[in-house]
Amino acid sequence: MKFSDEGIIIGIKKYGENSAIVKVFSHNHGIYRGFVKSVKSAKTRAIYQIGNLISFEFRCRIEENLGSFFAVDLIKSYCSKIIFDQLKLNCTSSLFSTIDELFLERENHADLFEEIQIFLQKIVEENCETKNFLAHYIRLELQILKTLGYGIDLSSCVVTNTKVDLAFVSPKSARAVSFAAGKNYQKQLLKLPNFLIEDEVQFDEKHLLEGLELSGFFMQKFLFEEGQKPNFYRSNIIKFCAGDSYRS
């Protein structure tokens, strides 16, 4: 088995003194783990960092066995550009941790890869507003749900079928509910922040928290085991939006 592709490094596990097992979320082949002989030399140390976009060749004698990465070149180092921004690092780390935990290896998810690459390109921009990349992060969590077969339908009200004045989401059906249909049942419904259904709207930390609660609820319901808590990095994002201090 042999192919060439590009991908984002989402995990590195030390193997011996200088080698490592590297996990890559590739554009056209999904997640692959592979052996890399040297990751600590002056030439390779900068390449093998989580969040880096690389080109590579993957080789494996038997398809089911662990293969190796060859001809690895750095295309772009994203995380090195945000290394001093703890909130951005928490967003990227949470994203990679979620993908690593939830996705099976060797399944193609090219659409999600492209969305993540757009997110990484925007997050390294110096003029990228905090609320905008946080909103983008939440949309990616919803995209992860959709990719894994648990998409949330925000197109119309599950009760009246109207497409306007959508204000809630039903935790049972994972569909939107209009304000008129849900106003008497608000305690049983999840709030739907405006930035998830409209472009060019004003929103703040309150709406971001609502978005995190929405995506987090359905990830917990559909993807995680009972009692399993969100990753450490996601918890830090929630604390930031709530105005609490958090550890980097």
VENDA-V109777 format. One record per pair of residues at least 24 apart in sequence whose C-alpha atoms are under 7 Angstrom apart, sorted by the first residue. I is the first residue (numbers start at 1). J is the second residue. D is the distance in whole Angstrom. If there is no record, write none. Layout:
I|J|D + I|J|D
This chain:
1|59|6 + 1|60|5 + 1|61|6 + 1|62|7 + 1|63|6 + 2|58|6 + 2|59|5 + 2|60|6 + 3|57|6 + 3|58|5 + 3|59|7 + 4|56|6 + 4|57|4 + 4|58|6 + 5|55|6 + 5|56|6 + 5|57|7 + 6|54|5 + 6|55|4 + 6|56|6 + 7|53|6 + 7|54|6 + 7|55|6 + 8|51|6 + 8|52|6 + 8|53|4 + 8|54|6 + 9|49|7 + 9|50|5 + 9|51|5 + 9|52|6 + 9|53|7 + 10|50|5 + 10|51|6 + 10|96|5 + 10|100|7 + 11|50|6 + 27|110|5 + 27|113|6 + 28|108|6 + 28|110|6 + 29|106|6 + 29|107|6 + 29|108|5 + 30|105|6 + 30|106|5 + 30|107|5 + 30|108|4 + 30|109|6 + 31|105|5 + 31|106|5 + 31|107|7 + 32|105|6 + 32|106|6 + 33|66|7 + 34|66|6 + 34|67|5 + 34|68|4 + 34|69|6 + 35|67|6 + 35|68|4 + 35|69|6 + 36|68|6 + 36|69|6 + 47|74|6 + 51|77|7 + 51|78|6 + 51|79|6 + 52|76|6 + 52|77|5 + 52|78|6 + 52|79|7 + 53|77|6 + 78|120|7 + 78|124|7 + 81|124|6 + 82|124|6 + 86|248|6 + 87|237|7 + 90|233|5 + 90|234|7 + 90|236|7 + 90|237|7 + 91|137|7 + 91|233|7 + 93|233|6 + 94|231|7 + 94|233|5 + 94|234|5 + 135|208|7 + 138|211|6 + 138|212|6 + 138|215|7 + 141|215|6 + 142|215|6 + 145|219|7 + 167|191|6 + 167|192|5 + 168|192|5 + 190|214|6 + 205|241|5 + 208|241|7 + 209|238|7 + 209|241|6
